[in-house]
Amino acid sequence: MHMVMVIGGGVVLLGLFLLFGKLWGGAQPDYALAAKFFVPVWLAVTLVNMWVGVTKAGYSVREELPILVLVFAVPALLALLIAWRIGR
């Protein structure tokens, strides 16, 4: 359940990035740039999530790594899809 909540949080964070791309883009909203900025920020958030899982929850890195990949990949792929579709 925690994994689904973190992925949902990533999608919400992507939405905030896209909103700021619209607000700061002026007459020409730059959703693609906002989506591209989201990816490294989301990677940092998921790495912190993994660190907490290893240090506080007692999981091993080997157990947390597949979860990190999945939690990072879903919102990041959504962001890249948005950047690709809008950037055309």
Secondary structure, DSSP 4 states (H G I P E B T S, - for coil): -HHHHHHHHHHHHHHHHHHHHHHHSTTS--HHHHHHHHHHHHHHHHHHHHHHHHHTS---HHHHHHHHHHHHHHHHHHHHHHHHHH--
